[in-house]
Every structure is written in C-alpha cells, then in structure tokens.
Amino acid sequence: MKNIAIIGAGRLGASLGYALSKKGVTIKALSCRSIASAEESRQKIGQGTASTDNVRTADQGEIVFLTVPDDEIERVVQELASSLLNWEGKVVFHCSGLLTSSVLDPLQSKGAHTGSIHPCFSFPKKQSRHDLFQDIYFALEGDDFAVAHAKDIVCTIGGLHFMIRTEDKACYHTACSMASNMSVALLYTAVSLLSKCGIEQDQAKKVLCPLLEGTLHNVNKIDILDALTGPVARGDLTTIRKHLQELEKFPSAHRIYIDLAKQALEMVKRGNKTPKEKISEMEALLERE
C-alpha cells in the first residue's frame, strides 16, 4: 500500500494510524495543531514525522487523510490547495460522516483523487489497538480511484464497507449520531432518574449497562421489531400510566419518554402482535400527555 500522511492525528487519526502501521503500512508523517499532540500520536503509532505543518505533512504521503474536525476541513483544504505541492496522483480522504467528497474539490482540481471514508464507530481517545477496526463498518464515497483505495485500506485493518450516495450522507450521519450520541444522552437521563432513588452515578451505570448490553445483543441477533420489550410492547397501560405519573416530577425526562413511547408504539403496530384496541388505548393515553 502507498505511504500515508495523517493531518489532524487526534483520536481517530492516531487510532487509524496505529492500526494501519501494525498491518505493515508506512505512516510517513502526521500533524496536529500542537507539537505535543503530534509527538504523542507519533509515539502511539510508532513511526512517522511529527509536525504542526499540514503542507509538509501532506507532501510526504501518497495517501493523505484529513482527520480534522468537520468545521476545520474546508480551511485545511484551502490551505493545502493554495500550496505549491504537486497533487497529481495523490489520494486524499476526509473522515467526516456528514460532509461529502465535494469539499475536497479544490484538491481534485489540482489532480488529486478524492473521497470520504467514515468509520461507524466512536473514538473517545487515541487508541493503540491493532484490532480496533475489526468488523467495523465504513461508509465510502468519492471517485472510483479513491474508493478502490478506500476499500483496500478498510480490508487491511479488518473492517467492512458499504457505499453511501453523496446526497444521503447527512441522513446517514444523523442515524449514526442518534444511535451513538443520543443513546448516551438517553442513558444519562436514566442514570439521573436512578440518582433520584438514592443510587450513586457509578452504581447506576453498573445497574443499567448490563440491561443495555443485553438489549443490544438481542437487537443484533433477532429482528429489531422482536427485540422491543417492555410495557408498550405488552400493551401494559397500567405501567405506562404509572411511568408518566412519576415522570411529571421530571419534565425533561417526561418529554423524552412520551416521544420514545410513541416511536415504540409505531414499532408495535408494524409487529402486528398487539391487539388493536390496546394500541388505540396507548395512542390515546400518549396523546393526552
């Protein structure tokens, strides 16, 4: 595989660089906003020249990854495009789940092949795990030459891939954010409710995480409609009423519960296993709230 340069070698960049280096891929250079962060990433990856100079870094890679935050990508692209570098034959990727490869057009116009490659995974810190991307899905989009290289990169680190249409990236990223970020917010809400019962936050997490993990296991193993359990799935109006009465003391959680219960009810309708009169009663109850 061609030599790689990583611009913005933070949590994702350093983790990706490490995984690739452990598969024999050469990481030639990496850059961060601070030299301290760049040096930390270089030590984690185990190779490459650390720098704060994005142009110098890009010059050393045949494949260039832009793993900077989304709102920095356009600025970095303009910085690189205005340099005197020869972009002919280089392959440039950004790793945004939201933006399309079109943000890289200034580099494509100078001869680069461009694409986006987004791992459907979260990175809370720089990680030194060679198997971090094993069986993780990547959304790919871009020109044919760039996509071919993206597939090779994903395969090298044990990942899986699928193509995403340019016009669908915003919808795709919204789905990822809801599944990951919003589930953390939902868990925080549940932990907060347990704290009202006198349970410490750390203990509350220990109580709820096995429940969440079991739910995710079920979702992964069976049809998502069949994985729904609880009072809405059972048509248990008494329990739903008691939940709503309790949540009147917590307005924010009350709103969340109603919205999610309505979504669960839509799933129940599709599952076709709950009597229609129960569904109608639940609908009426939730609409009154």
C-alpha positions as CSV (number, residue, x, y, z in Angstrom):
1,M,0.0,0.0,0.0
2,K,1.1,3.6,-0.6
3,N,2.7,5.7,2.1
4,I,0.2,7.6,4.3
5,A,0.2,11.0,5.8
6,I,-2.3,12.0,8.5
7,I,-3.4,15.6,9.0
8,G,-5.1,16.0,12.3
9,A,-3.8,13.0,14.1
10,G,-6.1,13.1,17.1
11,R,-8.4,10.4,18.4
12,L,-9.4,9.0,15.1
13,G,-6.2,9.8,13.2
14,A,-3.9,8.3,15.7
15,S,-6.1,5.2,16.2
16,L,-6.3,4.7,12.4
17,G,-2.5,5.3,12.0
18,Y,-1.7,2.7,14.7
19,A,-4.0,0.0,13.2
20,L,-2.5,0.6,9.7
21,S,1.1,0.6,11.0
22,K,0.5,-2.8,12.7
23,K,-0.5,-4.2,9.3
24,G,2.7,-3.1,7.7
25,V,1.5,0.2,6.2
26,T,4.0,3.0,6.4
27,I,2.8,6.2,8.1
28,K,5.3,8.8,6.8
29,A,4.1,11.9,8.5
30,L,1.4,13.3,10.8
31,S,0.4,16.7,12.0
32,C,-1.6,18.2,14.8
33,R,-2.3,21.8,16.0
34,S,0.3,21.4,18.8
35,I,3.6,19.6,18.5
36,A,3.0,18.0,21.9
37,S,-0.1,16.3,20.5
38,A,1.7,15.3,17.3
39,E,4.5,13.8,19.2
40,E,2.1,11.9,21.4
41,S,0.4,10.5,18.3
42,R,3.7,9.6,16.7
43,Q,4.7,7.6,19.8
44,K,1.4,5.8,19.8
45,I,1.7,5.0,16.1
46,G,5.4,4.1,16.4
47,Q,6.5,5.8,13.2
48,G,6.2,9.0,11.1
49,T,7.5,12.5,11.3
50,A,5.5,14.7,13.8
51,S,4.8,18.3,12.8
52,T,2.4,21.2,13.1
53,D,2.9,21.9,9.3
54,N,0.0,20.5,7.3
55,V,1.6,21.2,3.9
56,R,4.8,19.5,4.9
57,T,2.9,16.5,6.2
58,A,0.8,16.2,3.0
59,D,3.9,16.3,0.9
60,Q,5.2,13.1,2.4
61,G,2.1,11.0,1.8
62,E,0.9,9.3,-1.4
63,I,-2.4,8.9,0.5
64,V,-3.4,11.8,2.7
65,F,-6.0,11.5,5.5
66,L,-7.7,14.6,6.8
67,T,-8.9,13.6,10.2
68,V,-9.6,17.1,11.5
69,P,-13.0,18.2,12.9
70,D,-15.7,18.8,10.3
71,D,-15.6,22.5,10.7
72,E,-11.9,22.6,10.0
73,I,-11.9,20.5,6.8
74,E,-12.7,23.3,4.4
75,R,-10.0,25.6,5.9
76,V,-7.4,22.8,5.7
77,V,-8.3,22.0,2.2
78,Q,-7.9,25.6,1.2
79,E,-4.5,25.7,2.9
80,L,-3.3,22.6,1.1
81,A,-4.8,23.7,-2.3
82,S,-3.0,27.1,-2.1
83,S,0.4,25.5,-1.5
84,L,2.9,24.6,-4.2
85,L,2.6,20.9,-3.7
86,N,2.1,18.6,-6.7
87,W,-1.2,16.8,-6.2
88,E,-1.1,14.7,-9.3
89,G,-1.7,11.1,-8.3
90,K,-2.2,11.7,-4.7
91,V,-5.3,10.2,-3.0
92,V,-7.0,12.5,-0.4
93,F,-9.6,11.3,2.1
94,H,-11.5,13.1,4.8
95,C,-13.3,11.1,7.5
96,S,-16.4,13.2,8.1
97,G,-19.6,11.3,8.3
98,L,-21.6,14.4,7.3
99,L,-19.6,16.1,4.6
100,T,-19.2,14.7,1.1
101,S,-16.0,14.4,-1.0
102,S,-17.0,17.6,-2.8
103,V,-15.4,19.6,0.0
104,L,-12.1,18.2,-1.5
105,D,-12.8,19.6,-5.0
106,P,-10.0,22.3,-4.7
107,L,-7.5,19.4,-4.4
108,Q,-9.3,17.3,-7.1
109,S,-8.9,20.2,-9.5
110,K,-5.2,20.0,-9.0
111,G,-5.0,16.4,-9.9
112,A,-5.8,14.5,-6.6
113,H,-8.2,11.7,-6.3
114,T,-10.7,12.3,-3.5
115,G,-13.2,10.5,-1.3
116,S,-14.7,10.3,2.1
117,I,-14.2,7.3,4.4
118,H,-16.2,7.3,7.7
119,P,-15.9,4.6,10.4
120,C,-19.3,3.9,12.0
121,F,-17.6,3.9,15.4
122,S,-16.8,6.4,18.3
123,F,-13.4,7.4,19.4
124,P,-13.3,8.8,23.0
125,K,-9.5,8.7,23.0
126,K,-6.4,7.8,20.9
127,Q,-6.2,4.1,21.0
128,S,-3.3,1.6,20.4
129,R,-5.3,-1.5,19.3
130,H,-4.4,-3.3,16.1
131,D,-7.9,-4.9,16.1
132,L,-9.8,-1.8,16.9
133,F,-11.5,-1.7,13.4
134,Q,-12.2,-5.4,13.1
135,D,-15.7,-5.8,11.7
136,I,-16.4,-2.1,12.0
137,Y,-18.4,-0.7,9.0
138,F,-17.0,2.2,7.0
139,A,-19.2,4.4,4.7
140,L,-17.3,5.2,1.4
141,E,-18.0,7.8,-1.2
142,G,-15.9,9.5,-3.8
143,D,-14.3,9.0,-7.2
144,D,-13.7,5.4,-8.4
145,F,-9.9,5.5,-7.9
146,A,-10.2,6.9,-4.4
147,V,-12.9,4.4,-3.4
148,A,-10.8,1.5,-4.7
149,H,-8.0,2.6,-2.3
150,A,-10.5,3.1,0.5
151,K,-11.8,-0.5,0.1
152,D,-8.2,-1.7,0.3
153,I,-7.5,0.3,3.4
154,V,-10.6,-0.9,5.2
155,C,-9.9,-4.5,4.3
156,T,-6.3,-4.1,5.5
157,I,-7.4,-3.2,9.1
158,G,-10.2,-5.8,9.1
159,G,-13.1,-3.5,8.6
160,L,-16.2,-3.8,6.4
161,H,-17.5,-1.2,4.0
162,F,-20.6,0.0,2.1
163,M,-21.1,2.7,-0.4
164,I,-23.2,5.8,0.6
165,R,-24.7,8.1,-2.0
166,T,-23.5,11.7,-1.8
167,E,-27.0,13.0,-1.3
168,D,-27.6,10.6,1.6
169,K,-24.6,11.5,3.8
170,A,-26.5,13.9,6.0
171,C,-29.2,11.3,6.7
172,Y,-26.6,8.6,7.3
173,H,-24.7,10.8,9.8
174,T,-27.9,11.7,11.6
175,A,-28.7,8.0,12.0
176,C,-25.2,7.3,13.4
177,S,-25.5,10.3,15.8
178,M,-28.9,9.1,17.1
179,A,-27.6,5.6,17.6
180,S,-24.4,6.6,19.4
181,N,-24.5,10.1,20.8
182,M,-28.2,10.2,21.6
183,S,-28.2,6.8,23.3
184,V,-25.5,8.2,25.7
185,A,-27.8,11.1,26.4
186,L,-30.7,8.7,27.0
187,L,-28.6,6.6,29.3
188,Y,-27.6,9.8,31.2
189,T,-31.3,10.5,31.7
190,A,-31.9,7.0,33.1
191,V,-28.9,7.3,35.4
192,S,-30.2,10.7,36.6
193,L,-33.6,9.1,37.4
194,L,-31.8,6.4,39.4
195,S,-29.9,9.1,41.3
196,K,-33.3,10.4,42.4
197,C,-33.7,7.0,44.0
198,G,-30.5,7.5,46.1
199,I,-28.3,5.4,43.8
200,E,-24.8,6.9,43.1
201,Q,-24.0,7.6,39.5
202,D,-21.3,4.9,39.2
203,Q,-23.6,2.3,40.7
204,A,-26.4,3.4,38.5
205,K,-24.2,2.8,35.4
206,K,-23.3,-0.7,36.7
207,V,-27.1,-1.4,37.2
208,L,-28.1,-0.2,33.7
209,C,-25.2,-1.2,31.4
210,P,-25.9,-4.9,31.6
211,L,-29.5,-4.2,30.7
212,L,-28.4,-2.0,27.7
213,E,-25.8,-4.6,26.6
214,G,-28.4,-7.4,26.7
215,T,-30.8,-5.2,24.6
216,L,-28.1,-4.6,22.0
217,H,-27.3,-8.3,21.9
218,N,-31.0,-9.0,21.2
219,V,-31.1,-6.3,18.5
220,N,-28.1,-7.8,16.9
221,K,-29.4,-11.4,17.0
222,I,-33.1,-11.0,16.1
223,D,-35.4,-8.8,14.2
224,I,-35.4,-5.3,15.7
225,L,-39.2,-5.3,16.0
226,D,-39.0,-8.6,18.0
227,A,-36.3,-7.1,20.2
228,L,-38.7,-4.5,21.6
229,T,-39.8,-5.5,25.1
230,G,-41.5,-3.6,28.0
231,P,-44.9,-2.1,28.7
232,V,-45.5,-0.6,25.2
233,A,-44.7,-3.9,23.6
234,R,-47.0,-5.7,26.0
235,G,-49.8,-3.1,25.8
236,D,-49.5,-2.6,29.6
237,L,-51.5,0.6,30.1
238,T,-51.3,0.5,33.9
239,T,-47.5,0.5,33.9
240,I,-47.3,3.3,31.2
241,R,-49.7,5.4,33.3
242,K,-47.5,4.9,36.4
243,H,-44.4,5.8,34.5
244,L,-46.0,9.0,33.2
245,Q,-47.3,10.0,36.6
246,E,-43.8,9.5,38.1
247,L,-42.2,11.5,35.3
248,E,-44.4,14.5,35.9
249,K,-41.8,15.4,38.6
250,F,-39.1,15.4,35.8
251,P,-40.4,17.4,32.8
252,S,-37.4,16.8,30.6
253,A,-37.5,13.0,31.1
254,H,-41.3,13.1,30.7
255,R,-41.0,14.6,27.2
256,I,-38.3,12.1,26.2
257,Y,-40.4,9.2,27.5
258,I,-43.5,10.3,25.5
259,D,-41.6,10.7,22.3
260,L,-39.9,7.4,22.6
261,A,-43.1,5.6,23.7
262,K,-44.8,6.9,20.5
263,Q,-41.9,5.6,18.4
264,A,-42.1,2.2,20.2
265,L,-45.8,2.2,19.5
266,E,-45.1,2.6,15.8
267,M,-42.9,-0.5,16.1
268,V,-45.7,-2.4,17.9
269,K,-48.1,-1.5,15.0
270,R,-45.6,-2.9,12.5
271,G,-45.1,-6.0,14.6
272,N,-48.8,-6.9,14.3
273,K,-48.8,-8.9,17.6
274,T,-50.7,-6.5,19.9
275,P,-54.5,-6.2,19.9
276,K,-55.7,-3.1,18.0
277,E,-57.8,-2.0,21.0
278,K,-54.7,-1.9,23.2
279,I,-52.8,0.1,20.5
280,S,-55.7,2.6,20.3
281,E,-55.8,3.0,24.1
282,M,-52.0,3.6,24.3
283,E,-52.2,6.1,21.5
284,A,-55.0,8.0,23.3
285,L,-53.0,7.9,26.6
286,L,-49.8,9.3,25.0
287,E,-51.7,12.0,23.0
288,R,-53.3,13.3,26.2
289,E,-49.9,13.9,27.8
